Amino acid sequence: MITAIVSIVVEPSRIPEVAQEIVDIEGIEQVYSVTGDVDLIAIARVRAHEDLAGVIAGALSRVDGVLDTTTNIAFKTYSKQDLDAAFDLGIDG
């Protein structure tokens, strides 16, 4: 599974509507409204790199009100839940 973190700049008056439209796109798991240089951050999860083009360039970038996107592809996930589960099973990290 490929995970991508997409930073999204949105027309300020359309942030809630854009967030809802984006979360309804197949391949998008969560959308966060955030502070900082961008307005929204979306988490995309797809089976192959090629699928990202359809989700991001084909759908997300075309939502009315999206002004700009930056996509970061995750190489490895570090999670407290994963570490806690490993210790519960007696696995040495």
Buried (B, 14 or more C-beta within 10 A) or exposed (E): EBBBBBBBBBEEEBBEBBBEBBBEBEBBEEBBEEEEEBBBBBBBBBEEEEBBEBBBEEBBBEBEBBBEBEBEEBEEEEEEEEEEEEEEEEEEE
